[in-house]
Protein backbone atom coordinates (compact mmCIF):
# COMPACT_ATOMS: atom_id res chain seq x y z
CA UNK A 1 0.00 0.00 0.00
CA UNK A 2 1.29 3.45 -0.92
CA UNK A 3 2.53 5.47 2.03
CA UNK A 4 1.54 9.15 2.04
CA UNK A 5 3.00 11.98 4.12
CA UNK A 6 1.18 15.24 4.78
CA UNK A 7 4.10 17.50 5.64
CA UNK A 8 3.26 20.69 7.54
CA UNK A 9 5.91 23.19 6.41
CA UNK A 10 4.62 26.59 7.56
CA UNK A 11 2.10 28.09 9.91
CA UNK A 12 2.05 31.35 7.92
CA UNK A 13 -1.32 32.29 6.51
CA UNK A 14 -3.00 35.67 6.09
CA UNK A 15 -6.49 34.32 6.73
CA UNK A 16 -8.56 33.12 9.64
CA UNK A 17 -10.96 30.91 7.69
CA UNK A 18 -14.00 29.23 9.17
CA UNK A 19 -13.17 25.91 7.47
CA UNK A 20 -9.45 25.87 8.26
CA UNK A 21 -8.27 22.54 9.63
CA UNK A 22 -5.36 24.24 11.44
CA UNK A 23 -7.81 25.21 14.17
CA UNK A 24 -8.31 21.52 14.95
CA UNK A 25 -4.92 20.74 16.45
CA UNK A 26 -1.99 22.12 18.36
CA UNK A 27 0.85 22.49 15.85
CA UNK A 28 3.46 21.87 18.56
CA UNK A 29 1.93 18.42 19.13
CA UNK A 30 2.29 17.34 15.50
CA UNK A 31 5.18 14.86 15.31
CA UNK A 32 8.38 16.11 13.69
CA UNK A 33 9.16 14.34 10.41
CA UNK A 34 12.02 11.85 10.51
CA UNK A 35 14.50 10.79 7.86
CA UNK A 36 13.15 7.24 8.17
CA UNK A 37 9.64 8.43 7.38
CA UNK A 38 10.81 10.50 4.42
CA UNK A 39 12.64 7.44 3.07
CA UNK A 40 9.51 5.28 3.33
CA UNK A 41 6.84 7.39 1.62
CA UNK A 42 5.96 7.51 -2.06
CA UNK A 43 3.77 10.63 -1.89
CA UNK A 44 4.33 13.91 -0.05
CA UNK A 45 1.64 16.56 0.29
CA UNK A 46 3.05 19.91 1.41
CA UNK A 47 0.60 21.70 3.64
CA UNK A 48 0.55 24.22 6.39
CA UNK A 49 -0.85 27.38 6.94
CA UNK A 50 -0.38 28.40 3.31
CA UNK A 51 2.67 26.94 1.48
CA UNK A 52 2.48 29.64 -1.19
CA UNK A 53 3.02 32.32 1.49
CA UNK A 54 6.64 31.14 1.56
CA UNK A 55 9.08 32.99 -0.68
CA UNK A 56 8.68 31.25 -4.08
CA UNK A 57 12.42 30.66 -4.54
CA UNK A 58 12.69 29.20 -1.04
CA UNK A 59 9.73 26.90 -1.67
CA UNK A 60 11.16 25.73 -5.01
CA UNK A 61 14.59 25.12 -3.46
CA UNK A 62 13.03 23.11 -0.62
CA UNK A 63 11.06 20.97 -3.07
CA UNK A 64 14.08 20.35 -5.30
CA UNK A 65 16.20 19.30 -2.30
CA UNK A 66 13.43 17.04 -1.03
CA UNK A 67 13.24 15.37 -4.45
CA UNK A 68 17.03 14.98 -4.68
CA UNK A 69 17.57 13.61 -1.18
CA UNK A 70 14.56 11.25 -1.27
CA UNK A 71 14.25 9.68 -4.74
CA UNK A 72 11.59 7.33 -3.33
CA UNK A 73 9.15 10.26 -3.41
CA UNK A 74 7.27 9.63 -6.63
CA UNK A 75 4.53 12.24 -6.19
CA UNK A 76 4.64 15.66 -4.59
CA UNK A 77 1.58 17.87 -4.21
CA UNK A 78 1.00 21.27 -2.66
CA UNK A 79 -2.17 22.05 -0.70
CA UNK A 80 -3.43 25.62 -0.92
CA UNK A 81 -6.56 27.61 -0.22
CA UNK A 82 -6.11 29.31 -3.60
CA UNK A 83 -5.62 32.97 -2.72
CA UNK A 84 -1.82 33.01 -2.34
CA UNK A 85 -1.45 30.50 -5.18
CA UNK A 86 -3.05 33.00 -7.55
CA UNK A 87 0.04 35.22 -7.09
CA UNK A 88 2.40 32.27 -7.79
CA UNK A 89 0.91 31.05 -11.07
CA UNK A 90 4.19 31.27 -12.98
CA UNK A 91 6.08 29.38 -10.27
CA UNK A 92 3.39 26.69 -10.13
CA UNK A 93 3.45 26.31 -13.90
CA UNK A 94 7.25 25.97 -13.95
CA UNK A 95 7.24 23.41 -11.12
CA UNK A 96 4.57 21.35 -12.89
CA UNK A 97 6.21 21.60 -16.30
CA UNK A 98 9.52 20.44 -14.82
CA UNK A 99 7.69 17.72 -12.84
CA UNK A 100 9.07 19.16 -9.60
CA UNK A 101 5.50 18.92 -8.33
CA UNK A 102 2.82 16.61 -9.63
CA UNK A 103 -0.12 18.86 -8.92
CA UNK A 104 -1.90 21.19 -6.57
CA UNK A 105 -4.84 20.57 -4.29
CA UNK A 106 -6.98 23.67 -3.84
CA UNK A 107 -9.49 23.99 -1.01
CA UNK A 108 -11.04 27.48 -1.08
CA UNK A 109 -12.43 28.41 2.31
CA UNK A 110 -13.73 31.94 1.91
CA UNK A 111 -14.58 34.56 -0.69
CA UNK A 112 -10.95 35.70 -1.14
CA UNK A 113 -9.88 32.13 -1.86
CA UNK A 114 -12.58 31.74 -4.51
CA UNK A 115 -11.47 35.00 -6.14
CA UNK A 116 -7.91 33.62 -6.12
CA UNK A 117 -9.12 30.36 -7.65
CA UNK A 118 -10.95 32.26 -10.39
CA UNK A 119 -7.69 34.10 -11.12
CA UNK A 120 -5.91 30.75 -11.37
CA UNK A 121 -8.42 29.26 -13.81
CA UNK A 122 -8.27 32.36 -16.00
CA UNK A 123 -4.64 31.31 -16.43
CA UNK A 124 -5.75 27.71 -17.13
CA UNK A 125 -4.03 27.35 -20.48
CA UNK A 126 -0.74 26.91 -18.66
CA UNK A 127 -1.05 26.25 -14.94
CA UNK A 128 -2.97 22.99 -15.17
CA UNK A 129 -0.52 21.24 -17.46
CA UNK A 130 -1.12 17.84 -19.00
CA UNK A 131 -0.12 14.84 -16.90
CA UNK A 132 -0.55 16.75 -13.65
CA UNK A 133 -2.96 15.65 -10.97
CA UNK A 134 -4.93 18.60 -9.62
CA UNK A 135 -7.85 18.63 -7.23
CA UNK A 136 -10.40 21.20 -6.17
CA UNK A 137 -12.06 20.48 -2.84
CA UNK A 138 -15.52 21.99 -2.50
CA UNK A 139 -17.24 21.88 0.87
CA UNK A 140 -20.92 20.95 0.87
CA UNK A 141 -21.68 24.42 2.25
CA UNK A 142 -20.16 25.91 -0.93
CA UNK A 143 -21.58 23.43 -3.45
CA UNK A 144 -24.64 25.35 -4.61
CA UNK A 145 -22.70 28.54 -5.34
CA UNK A 146 -19.90 26.54 -6.97
CA UNK A 147 -22.20 24.49 -9.21
CA UNK A 148 -23.98 27.60 -10.47
CA UNK A 149 -20.86 29.71 -11.07
CA UNK A 150 -17.94 27.51 -12.17
CA UNK A 151 -17.34 25.79 -15.48
CA UNK A 152 -14.21 23.68 -15.27
CA UNK A 153 -14.87 21.48 -18.30
CA UNK A 154 -11.72 22.58 -20.12
CA UNK A 155 -9.38 22.49 -17.11
CA UNK A 156 -7.29 19.55 -15.90
CA UNK A 157 -8.71 19.39 -12.36
CA UNK A 158 -10.83 16.89 -10.44
CA UNK A 159 -13.59 18.30 -8.26
CA UNK A 160 -14.09 16.56 -4.93
CA UNK A 161 -17.04 17.43 -2.74
CA UNK A 162 -16.33 17.21 0.98
CA UNK A 163 -18.23 17.54 4.18
CA UNK A 164 -16.61 19.79 6.77
CA UNK A 165 -15.56 17.79 9.81
CA UNK A 166 -14.31 19.08 13.13
CA UNK A 167 -12.10 16.01 13.52
CA UNK A 168 -9.02 15.17 11.53
CA UNK A 169 -8.32 11.47 11.29
CA UNK A 170 -5.31 10.35 9.33
CA UNK A 171 -5.98 7.12 7.36
CA UNK A 172 -3.81 4.10 8.19
CA UNK A 173 -1.52 4.51 5.16
CA UNK A 174 -1.02 8.24 5.74
CA UNK A 175 1.22 10.17 8.11
CA UNK A 176 0.93 13.72 9.37
CA UNK A 177 4.19 15.37 10.45
CA UNK A 178 5.81 18.78 10.49
CA UNK A 179 9.20 20.24 9.81
CA UNK A 180 11.23 20.79 12.98
CA UNK A 181 11.63 24.43 11.99
CA UNK A 182 8.72 25.89 10.04
CA UNK A 183 9.17 28.31 7.14
MDAnalysis code that builds the backbone (N, CA, C; Angstrom):
import MDAnalysis as mda
import numpy as np

u = mda.Universe.empty(549, n_residues=183, atom_resindex=np.repeat(np.arange(183), 3), trajectory=True)
u.add_TopologyAttr("name", ["N", "CA", "C"] * 183)
u.add_TopologyAttr("resid", np.arange(1, 184))
u.add_TopologyAttr("resname", ["UNK", "UNK", "UNK", "UNK", "UNK", "UNK", "UNK", "UNK", "UNK", "UNK", "UNK", "UNK", "UNK", "UNK", "UNK", "UNK", "UNK", "UNK", "UNK", "UNK", "UNK", "UNK", "UNK", "UNK", "UNK", "UNK", "UNK", "UNK", "UNK", "UNK", "UNK", "UNK", "UNK", "UNK", "UNK", "UNK", "UNK", "UNK", "UNK", "UNK", "UNK", "UNK", "UNK", "UNK", "UNK", "UNK", "UNK", "UNK", "UNK", "UNK", "UNK", "UNK", "UNK", "UNK", "UNK", "UNK", "UNK", "UNK", "UNK", "UNK", "UNK", "UNK", "UNK", "UNK", "UNK", "UNK", "UNK", "UNK", "UNK", "UNK", "UNK", "UNK", "UNK", "UNK", "UNK", "UNK", "UNK", "UNK", "UNK", "UNK", "UNK", "UNK", "UNK", "UNK", "UNK", "UNK", "UNK", "UNK", "UNK", "UNK", "UNK", "UNK", "UNK", "UNK", "UNK", "UNK", "UNK", "UNK", "UNK", "UNK", "UNK", "UNK", "UNK", "UNK", "UNK", "UNK", "UNK", "UNK", "UNK", "UNK", "UNK", "UNK", "UNK", "UNK", "UNK", "UNK", "UNK", "UNK", "UNK", "UNK", "UNK", "UNK", "UNK", "UNK", "UNK", "UNK", "UNK", "UNK", "UNK", "UNK", "UNK", "UNK", "UNK", "UNK", "UNK", "UNK", "UNK", "UNK", "UNK", "UNK", "UNK", "UNK", "UNK", "UNK", "UNK", "UNK", "UNK", "UNK", "UNK", "UNK", "UNK", "UNK", "UNK", "UNK", "UNK", "UNK", "UNK", "UNK", "UNK", "UNK", "UNK", "UNK", "UNK", "UNK", "UNK", "UNK", "UNK", "UNK", "UNK", "UNK", "UNK", "UNK", "UNK", "UNK", "UNK", "UNK", "UNK", "UNK", "UNK", "UNK", "UNK", "UNK", "UNK"])
u.atoms.positions = np.array([
    [0.838, -1.182, 0.000],
    [0.000, 0.000, 0.000],
    [0.882, 1.244, 0.000],
    [0.523, 2.212, -0.822],
    [1.286, 3.448, -0.921],
    [1.257, 4.203, 0.404],
    [2.423, 4.667, 0.818],
    [2.535, 5.472, 2.027],
    [2.531, 6.951, 1.637],
    [1.728, 7.731, 2.342],
    [1.543, 9.148, 2.042],
    [1.911, 9.974, 3.270],
    [2.628, 11.062, 3.045],
    [2.998, 11.976, 4.117],
    [2.396, 13.344, 3.846],
    [1.641, 13.854, 4.799],
    [1.178, 15.241, 4.781],
    [2.192, 16.001, 5.624],
    [2.994, 16.823, 4.972],
    [4.095, 17.501, 5.643],
    [3.763, 18.973, 5.861],
    [3.583, 19.329, 7.121],
    [3.264, 20.691, 7.539],
    [4.556, 21.496, 7.504],
    [4.644, 22.486, 6.596],
    [5.910, 23.191, 6.411],
    [5.894, 24.640, 6.884],
    [4.709, 25.203, 7.099],
    [4.623, 26.592, 7.563],
    [3.313, 26.812, 8.303],
    [3.349, 27.706, 9.265],
    [2.096, 28.093, 9.909],
    [1.660, 29.480, 9.441],
    [2.389, 30.031, 8.470],
    [2.051, 31.347, 7.917],
    [0.785, 31.255, 7.074],
    [-0.119, 32.157, 7.313],
    [-1.324, 32.290, 6.513],
    [-1.930, 33.638, 6.871],
    [-2.430, 34.329, 5.868],
    [-2.995, 35.667, 6.093],
    [-4.467, 35.630, 6.449],
    [-5.052, 34.451, 6.493],
    [-6.491, 34.321, 6.727],
    [-6.798, 33.696, 8.083],
    [-8.025, 33.795, 8.464],
    [-8.560, 33.120, 9.643],
    [-9.884, 32.484, 9.211],
    [-9.786, 31.473, 8.355],
    [-10.964, 30.907, 7.690],
    [-11.785, 30.000, 8.596],
    [-13.071, 30.064, 8.411],
    [-14.000, 29.229, 9.168],
    [-13.700, 27.753, 8.978],
    [-13.375, 27.323, 7.756],
    [-13.173, 25.910, 7.473],
    [-11.705, 25.489, 7.507],
    [-10.872, 26.208, 8.215],
    [-9.449, 25.873, 8.265],
    [-9.205, 24.737, 9.250],
    [-8.541, 23.691, 8.766],
    [-8.268, 22.536, 9.628],
    [-7.174, 22.832, 10.656],
    [-6.414, 23.923, 10.474],
    [-5.363, 24.239, 11.443],
    [-5.920, 24.588, 12.819],
    [-7.184, 24.912, 12.883],
    [-7.812, 25.214, 14.166],
    [-8.112, 23.946, 14.968],
    [-7.927, 22.786, 14.334],
    [-8.310, 21.520, 14.949],
    [-7.221, 20.898, 15.811],
    [-5.999, 21.383, 15.716],
    [-4.924, 20.740, 16.449],
    [-3.878, 21.745, 16.895],
    [-3.100, 21.325, 17.856],
    [-1.991, 22.122, 18.363],
    [-0.770, 21.769, 17.516],
    [-0.260, 22.735, 16.770],
    [0.852, 22.490, 15.846],
    [2.064, 21.924, 16.577],
    [2.311, 22.370, 17.791],
    [3.462, 21.874, 18.559],
    [3.343, 20.378, 18.872],
    [2.132, 19.842, 18.828],
    [1.933, 18.415, 19.130],
    [2.002, 17.528, 17.890],
    [2.124, 18.129, 16.723],
    [2.285, 17.339, 15.501],
    [3.697, 16.755, 15.528],
    [3.840, 15.456, 15.278],
    [5.184, 14.862, 15.307],
    [6.105, 15.485, 14.264],
    [7.376, 15.591, 14.619],
    [8.383, 16.105, 13.691],
    [8.737, 14.985, 12.713],
    [8.845, 15.327, 11.442],
    [9.164, 14.337, 10.414],
    [10.564, 13.765, 10.658],
    [10.720, 12.499, 10.363],
    [12.023, 11.849, 10.510],
    [12.571, 11.463, 9.137],
    [13.867, 11.253, 9.089],
    [14.505, 10.793, 7.856],
    [13.925, 9.436, 7.463],
    [13.706, 8.567, 8.446],
    [13.150, 7.237, 8.168],
    [11.785, 7.341, 7.497],
    [10.958, 8.248, 7.982],
    [9.637, 8.429, 7.380],
    [9.772, 8.965, 5.956],
    [10.619, 9.957, 5.762],
    [10.814, 10.504, 4.418],
    [11.330, 9.443, 3.446],
    [12.121, 8.508, 3.935],
    [12.641, 7.436, 3.073],
    [11.605, 6.370, 2.762],
    [10.497, 6.361, 3.498],
    [9.512, 5.279, 3.333],
    [8.271, 5.667, 2.536],
    [8.080, 6.951, 2.284],
    [6.845, 7.387, 1.622],
    [7.033, 7.526, 0.115],
    [5.940, 7.328, -0.608],
    [5.958, 7.514, -2.059],
    [5.333, 8.850, -2.459],
    [4.469, 9.385, -1.601],
    [3.774, 10.633, -1.893],
    [3.931, 11.592, -0.726],
    [4.247, 12.844, -1.053],
    [4.331, 13.908, -0.048],
    [3.382, 15.020, -0.459],
    [2.573, 15.451, 0.492],
    [1.640, 16.559, 0.294],
    [2.089, 17.690, 1.204],
    [2.599, 18.760, 0.621],
    [3.047, 19.906, 1.412],
    [1.832, 20.720, 1.827],
    [1.746, 20.991, 3.102],
    [0.604, 21.703, 3.641],
    [1.089, 22.678, 4.695],
    [0.170, 23.318, 5.324],
    [0.547, 24.216, 6.394],
    [-0.634, 25.028, 6.837],
    [-0.201, 26.142, 7.166],
    [-0.852, 27.380, 6.938],
    [-1.003, 27.402, 5.426],
    [-0.291, 28.263, 4.768],
    [-0.377, 28.402, 3.312],
    [1.018, 28.273, 2.698],
    [1.333, 27.123, 2.058],
    [2.668, 26.938, 1.476],
    [3.076, 28.026, 0.494],
    [2.120, 28.609, -0.230],
    [2.476, 29.643, -1.189],
    [2.716, 31.006, -0.533],
    [2.637, 31.086, 0.801],
    [3.023, 32.315, 1.492],
    [4.540, 32.355, 1.692],
    [5.190, 31.221, 1.465],
    [6.645, 31.137, 1.557],
    [7.241, 31.791, 0.311],
    [8.388, 32.420, 0.473],
    [9.082, 32.994, -0.675],
    [9.159, 31.931, -1.777],
    [8.739, 32.255, -3.013],
    [8.678, 31.249, -4.081],
    [10.011, 30.551, -4.352],
    [11.118, 31.283, -4.300],
    [12.420, 30.664, -4.539],
    [12.778, 29.702, -3.412],
    [12.445, 30.068, -2.187],
    [12.694, 29.198, -1.040],
    [11.867, 27.929, -1.148],
    [10.596, 28.059, -1.506],
    [9.728, 26.901, -1.668],
    [10.254, 25.984, -2.773],
    [10.624, 26.541, -3.903],
    [11.163, 25.734, -5.011],
    [12.441, 25.015, -4.604],
    [13.335, 25.709, -3.914],
    [14.590, 25.116, -3.464],
    [14.313, 23.966, -2.497],
    [13.387, 24.167, -1.569],
    [13.034, 23.115, -0.621],
    [12.514, 21.880, -1.364],
    [11.638, 22.087, -2.320],
    [11.059, 20.971, -3.070],
    [12.142, 20.242, -3.873],
    [13.018, 20.985, -4.512],
    [14.079, 20.346, -5.297],
    [15.021, 19.538, -4.403],
    [15.332, 20.047, -3.233],
    [16.199, 19.304, -2.301],
    [15.488, 18.057, -1.769],
    [14.216, 18.190, -1.490],
    [13.433, 17.041, -1.031],
    [13.444, 15.944, -2.094],
    [13.225, 16.326, -3.331],
    [13.241, 15.371, -4.451],
    [14.613, 14.715, -4.603],
    [15.673, 15.518, -4.486],
    [17.025, 14.984, -4.684],
    [17.432, 14.042, -3.551],
    [17.140, 14.417, -2.324],
    [17.566, 13.609, -1.180],
    [16.712, 12.364, -0.975],
    [15.476, 12.383, -1.490],
    [14.563, 11.254, -1.273],
    [13.965, 10.829, -2.609],
    [14.741, 10.092, -3.419],
    [14.250, 9.675, -4.738],
    [13.059, 8.724, -4.669],
    [12.768, 8.190, -3.501],
    [11.591, 7.333, -3.327],
    [10.284, 8.115, -3.447],
    [10.355, 9.434, -3.300],
    [9.150, 10.263, -3.407],
    [8.773, 10.366, -4.883],
    [7.727, 9.669, -5.237],
    [7.267, 9.628, -6.627],
    [6.326, 10.784, -6.951],
    [5.534, 11.195, -5.978],
    [4.531, 12.239, -6.188],
    [4.672, 13.301, -5.107],
    [4.577, 14.558, -5.535],
    [4.638, 15.656, -4.593],
    [3.560, 16.668, -4.962],
    [2.707, 16.953, -4.000],
    [1.582, 17.865, -4.209],
    [1.670, 19.012, -3.214],
    [1.074, 20.130, -3.566],
    [0.996, 21.266, -2.656],
    [-0.472, 21.570, -2.390],
    [-0.817, 21.666, -1.112],
    [-2.165, 22.050, -0.697],
    [-2.211, 23.560, -0.527],
    [-3.280, 24.173, -1.006],
    [-3.432, 25.624, -0.917],
    [-4.908, 25.969, -0.795],
    [-5.173, 27.132, -0.245],
    [-6.557, 27.607, -0.222],
    [-6.897, 28.318, -1.528],
    [-5.880, 28.705, -2.295],
    [-6.109, 29.313, -3.597],
    [-5.688, 30.764, -3.695],
    [-5.875, 31.527, -2.652],
    [-5.619, 32.965, -2.722],
    [-4.149, 33.261, -3.005],
    [-3.257, 32.758, -2.159],
    [-1.825, 33.007, -2.345],
    [-1.313, 32.345, -3.618],
    [-1.878, 31.199, -3.971],
    [-1.451, 30.497, -5.185],
    [-1.705, 31.340, -6.423],
    [-2.732, 32.169, -6.380],
    [-3.047, 32.995, -7.545],
    [-1.908, 33.966, -7.868],
    [-1.103, 34.329, -6.871],
    [0.040, 35.220, -7.088],
    [1.286, 34.453, -7.537],
    [1.231, 33.122, -7.476],
    [2.395, 32.274, -7.789],
    [2.174, 31.429, -9.038],
    [1.277, 31.856, -9.900],
    [0.912, 31.053, -11.068],
    [2.116, 30.658, -11.908],
    [3.015, 31.591, -12.164],
    [4.187, 31.273, -12.983],
    [5.076, 30.238, -12.309],
    [5.269, 30.355, -11.005],
    [6.079, 29.377, -10.272],
    [5.417, 27.998, -10.297],
    [4.108, 27.967, -10.108],
    [3.393, 26.690, -10.134],
    [3.538, 26.047, -11.508],
    [3.328, 26.829, -12.545],
    [3.446, 26.308, -13.903],
    [4.843, 25.723, -14.128],
    [5.883, 26.454, -13.753],
    [7.251, 25.973, -13.953],
    [7.522, 24.703, -13.163],
    [7.033, 24.620, -11.915],
    [7.244, 23.415, -11.119],
    [6.507, 22.222, -11.722],
    [5.319, 22.443, -12.267],
    [4.574, 21.350, -12.887],
    [5.211, 20.935, -14.208],
    [5.599, 21.897, -14.995],
    [6.206, 21.599, -16.296],
    [7.494, 20.804, -16.117],
    [8.264, 21.145, -15.099],
    [9.524, 20.435, -14.823],
    [9.311, 19.158, -14.012],
    [8.066, 18.893, -13.647],
    [7.685, 17.724, -12.841],
    [8.313, 17.777, -11.446],
    [8.597, 18.990, -10.971],
    [9.073, 19.163, -9.604],
    [7.925, 18.883, -8.650],
    [6.713, 19.310, -9.040],
    [5.503, 18.925, -8.326],
    [4.583, 18.223, -9.318],
    [3.736, 17.369, -8.781],
    [2.820, 16.606, -9.633],
    [1.443, 17.225, -9.717],
    [1.173, 18.209, -8.874],
    [-0.121, 18.862, -8.922],
    [-0.361, 19.704, -7.687],
    [-1.495, 20.409, -7.730],
    [-1.899, 21.191, -6.573],
    [-3.300, 20.777, -6.161],
    [-3.536, 20.844, -4.872],
    [-4.842, 20.574, -4.286],
    [-5.341, 21.880, -3.700],
    [-6.452, 22.363, -4.232],
    [-6.976, 23.666, -3.843],
    [-8.251, 23.471, -3.040],
    [-8.303, 24.068, -1.864],
    [-9.489, 23.986, -1.008],
    [-9.883, 25.400, -0.584],
    [-10.617, 26.119, -1.439],
    [-11.040, 27.475, -1.078],
    [-11.930, 27.455, 0.164],
    [-11.674, 28.399, 1.060],
    [-12.425, 28.409, 2.307],
    [-13.264, 29.655, 2.499],
    [-12.941, 30.724, 1.786],
    [-13.730, 31.941, 1.910],
    [-13.756, 32.672, 0.565],
    [-14.394, 33.809, 0.544],
    [-14.578, 34.555, -0.694],
    [-13.245, 34.894, -1.364],
    [-12.252, 35.331, -0.574],
    [-10.950, 35.699, -1.143],
    [-10.308, 34.515, -1.854],
    [-10.445, 33.324, -1.246],
    [-9.880, 32.127, -1.860],
    [-10.549, 31.812, -3.195],
    [-11.876, 31.989, -3.259],
    [-12.579, 31.737, -4.513],
    [-12.182, 32.742, -5.579],
    [-11.950, 33.995, -5.191],
    [-11.472, 34.999, -6.140],
    [-10.082, 34.583, -6.641],
    [-9.239, 34.117, -5.732],
    [-7.914, 33.620, -6.119],
    [-8.014, 32.439, -7.066],
    [-8.935, 31.519, -6.777],
    [-9.119, 30.364, -7.648],
    [-9.575, 30.802, -9.038],
    [-10.496, 31.751, -9.092],
    [-10.947, 32.263, -10.395],
    [-9.776, 32.870, -11.170],
    [-8.882, 33.548, -10.465],
    [-7.692, 34.102, -11.118],
    [-6.813, 32.978, -11.665],
    [-6.710, 31.889, -10.917],
    [-5.909, 30.752, -11.369],
    [-6.514, 30.140, -12.627],
    [-7.828, 29.922, -12.642],
    [-8.415, 29.257, -13.807],
    [-8.451, 30.161, -15.036],
    [-8.400, 31.468, -14.850],
    [-8.266, 32.363, -15.996],
    [-6.927, 32.127, -16.691],
    [-5.986, 31.596, -15.956],
    [-4.637, 31.312, -16.431],
    [-4.525, 29.834, -16.819],
    [-5.678, 29.173, -16.999],
    [-5.750, 27.713, -17.126],
    [-4.965, 27.127, -18.282],
    [-4.740, 27.895, -19.326],
    [-4.028, 27.352, -20.477],
    [-2.630, 26.875, -20.118],
    [-2.099, 27.332, -18.995],
    [-0.742, 26.913, -18.664],
    [-0.583, 26.285, -17.286],
    [-1.320, 26.737, -16.296],
    [-1.046, 26.250, -14.939],
    [-1.432, 24.787, -14.745],
    [-2.529, 24.367, -15.336],
    [-2.974, 22.988, -15.170],
    [-2.478, 22.170, -16.349],
    [-1.174, 21.910, -16.341],
    [-0.524, 21.245, -17.460],
    [-0.974, 19.790, -17.570],
    [-0.808, 19.246, -18.778],
    [-1.121, 17.836, -19.001],
    [-0.281, 16.965, -18.071],
    [-0.803, 15.818, -17.745],
    [-0.119, 14.840, -16.904],
    [0.110, 15.320, -15.474],
    [-0.600, 16.354, -15.053],
    [-0.547, 16.751, -13.651],
    [-1.844, 16.279, -13.002],
    [-1.803, 16.136, -11.714],
    [-2.964, 15.651, -10.973],
    [-3.407, 16.762, -10.022],
    [-4.464, 17.448, -10.388],
    [-4.927, 18.599, -9.620],
    [-6.311, 18.317, -9.060],
    [-6.553, 18.833, -7.870],
    [-7.850, 18.631, -7.230],
    [-8.375, 19.949, -6.684],
    [-9.693, 20.082, -6.784],
    [-10.396, 21.196, -6.168],
    [-11.353, 20.597, -5.155],
    [-11.176, 20.957, -3.898],
    [-12.061, 20.478, -2.837],
    [-13.138, 21.526, -2.595],
    [-14.387, 21.104, -2.711],
    [-15.525, 21.993, -2.505],
    [-16.306, 21.462, -1.308],
    [-16.449, 22.285, -0.292],
    [-17.236, 21.884, 0.872],
    [-18.714, 21.921, 0.527],
    [-19.471, 21.038, 1.133],
    [-20.924, 20.948, 0.870],
    [-21.590, 22.312, 1.046],
    [-21.106, 23.103, 2.000],
    [-21.678, 24.423, 2.254],
    [-21.452, 25.380, 1.078],
    [-20.495, 25.064, 0.210],
    [-20.164, 25.911, -0.932],
    [-20.716, 25.359, -2.248],
    [-21.250, 24.147, -2.221],
    [-21.576, 23.427, -3.446],
    [-22.572, 24.151, -4.346],
    [-23.624, 24.694, -3.782],
    [-24.644, 25.350, -4.608],
    [-24.057, 26.536, -5.373],
    [-23.311, 27.378, -4.677],
    [-22.697, 28.540, -5.341],
    [-21.666, 28.075, -6.366],
    [-20.898, 27.053, -6.037],
    [-19.898, 26.538, -6.967],
    [-20.545, 25.980, -8.229],
    [-21.550, 25.123, -8.061],
    [-22.201, 24.487, -9.211],
    [-22.834, 25.509, -10.151],
    [-23.319, 26.614, -9.617],
    [-23.984, 27.597, -10.468],
    [-23.023, 28.611, -11.084],
    [-21.777, 28.669, -10.602],
    [-20.863, 29.705, -11.071],
    [-19.592, 29.227, -11.770],
    [-19.235, 27.962, -11.645],
    [-17.942, 27.513, -12.166],
    [-18.095, 26.488, -13.283],
    [-17.432, 26.748, -14.391],
    [-17.340, 25.789, -15.485],
    [-15.877, 25.388, -15.619],
    [-15.588, 24.159, -15.240],
    [-14.209, 23.679, -15.269],
    [-14.013, 22.602, -16.327],
    [-14.901, 22.564, -17.314],
    [-14.873, 21.483, -18.295],
    [-13.597, 21.452, -19.131],
    [-12.936, 22.568, -19.289],
    [-11.725, 22.585, -20.116],
    [-10.447, 22.695, -19.290],
    [-10.524, 22.363, -18.004],
    [-9.375, 22.487, -17.111],
    [-9.043, 21.119, -16.540],
    [-7.762, 20.815, -16.441],
    [-7.292, 19.547, -15.903],
    [-7.328, 19.586, -14.368],
    [-8.545, 19.385, -13.819],
    [-8.710, 19.392, -12.364],
    [-9.904, 18.519, -12.000],
    [-9.739, 17.720, -10.955],
    [-10.826, 16.889, -10.443],
    [-11.504, 17.636, -9.299],
    [-12.822, 17.654, -9.326],
    [-13.585, 18.304, -8.261],
    [-14.019, 17.230, -7.265],
    [-13.732, 17.480, -5.994],
    [-14.093, 16.556, -4.930],
    [-14.947, 17.312, -3.924],
    [-16.149, 16.807, -3.717],
    [-17.043, 17.426, -2.743],
    [-16.765, 16.813, -1.381],
    [-16.660, 17.682, -0.369],
    [-16.333, 17.215, 0.983],
    [-17.293, 17.808, 2.001],
    [-17.461, 17.071, 3.028],
    [-18.229, 17.542, 4.175],
    [-17.230, 18.070, 5.192],
    [-17.483, 19.245, 5.734],
    [-16.609, 19.791, 6.765],
    [-16.727, 18.930, 8.009],
    [-15.581, 18.605, 8.598],
    [-15.561, 17.792, 9.806],
    [-14.674, 18.475, 10.834],
    [-15.094, 18.453, 12.067],
    [-14.305, 19.078, 13.130],
    [-13.241, 18.141, 13.679],
    [-13.146, 16.939, 13.112],
    [-12.101, 16.015, 13.522],
    [-11.221, 15.699, 12.323],
    [-9.970, 15.494, 12.582],
    [-9.018, 15.171, 11.531],
    [-8.439, 13.805, 11.854],
    [-8.815, 12.826, 11.076],
    [-8.318, 11.471, 11.294],
    [-7.459, 11.058, 10.105],
    [-6.218, 10.758, 10.379],
    [-5.309, 10.348, 9.328],
    [-5.548, 8.880, 9.008],
    [-5.798, 8.531, 7.737],
    [-5.979, 7.119, 7.361],
    [-4.736, 6.290, 7.692],
    [-4.892, 4.983, 7.739],
    [-3.805, 4.099, 8.191],
    [-2.564, 4.152, 7.306],
    [-2.694, 4.445, 6.029],
    [-1.519, 4.506, 5.158],
    [-0.969, 5.930, 5.015],
    [-1.461, 6.851, 5.824],
    [-1.016, 8.236, 5.736],
    [-0.402, 8.690, 7.055],
    [0.531, 9.617, 6.945],
    [1.220, 10.168, 8.106],
    [1.056, 11.678, 8.074],
    [1.012, 12.269, 9.247],
    [0.935, 13.715, 9.366],
    [2.089, 14.140, 10.256],
    [3.002, 14.939, 9.702],
    [4.186, 15.365, 10.448],
    [4.518, 16.800, 10.040],
    [5.409, 17.402, 10.780],
    [5.805, 18.781, 10.488],
    [7.317, 18.874, 10.419],
    [7.768, 19.944, 9.795],
    [9.196, 20.244, 9.811],
    [9.590, 20.650, 11.226],
    [10.808, 20.376, 11.636],
    [11.228, 20.789, 12.985],
    [11.284, 22.307, 13.125],
    [11.637, 22.977, 12.035],
    [11.634, 24.434, 11.994],
    [10.763, 24.823, 10.816],
    [9.667, 25.536, 11.090],
    [8.724, 25.889, 10.039],
    [9.210, 27.095, 9.243],
    [8.853, 27.142, 7.975],
    [9.168, 28.312, 7.145],
    [8.332, 29.469, 7.614],
])
